[in-house]
């Protein structure tokens, strides 16, 4: 273990027909399949798709921070 850490951020977009929270959870679950050491996220944009005057699905643009291995 070192006395410092180095991080990187990536931008991802999650979606859900249920809720904003579910869109976040979906995005983190998928991101976790290919990115290790995820430590935090920021929601930077929230939007949705309208179908027949109602919410069709929610979208969240997120930045996910992860620690670089061995740092």
N, C-alpha and C positions, 0 to 999 in steps of 0.2 A: 504494500500500500504506500502511495506517495503522499507528500504533504500538500499537494495541490491537485486540482482537477481541471480538465479541459472539456468543454461542452460544444456541441453543435446544435443548431436549430434547423428543422425542416418545416415546410409548409404543406399541410394536407387539407383536404375537404371531406367532411363526413356528411352523410345524409340519412334521413329516417322519415317514414310516414307517420311515426308516433309522436315524437317530441324533439326539442332541441337537445335535451339531456341524452336521449337515445342516439341522436346523431353524433354527439361527442363520444359516447361509449362505443359505437360502431367504428368510428375513425380510430380510436385508440386500440381497439382489439385488432383491427386489420394491420395497423402500423406496427404493433408489437410482434407480428409474425415475421417481420424482416428487420426491425430495428431493435437492438438490445439496449439495456441500461437507460430506458426512458425515465426522466425524472420530473418533468413538469410540462404543462401545456398552457397556452393562452388562446382564448377565442378572440380573433381579431375582426371577424365579420359574421353576421348572422343574416340569412336570407331565406326565402322560401319560394315555392312554385305554387301557383294558383290554378285550380281546376274547378270549373263551374262555380266560381265565386267562393270557394273554400280552399283551405290549405291542402295541397296535394302532397307535398313533402317539405321538410325543413332541411336547410343546409347550414353548416358551420365551417368557416375557414379558420384553421387553427395553426399555431406554431407549436411544435413539439420539441422540447429540449432533451437531449440525451448526452450522457457522459461518454467520452471517448475511452475505449478499452485501455486498461492499465494506467489511466491517469488519475 
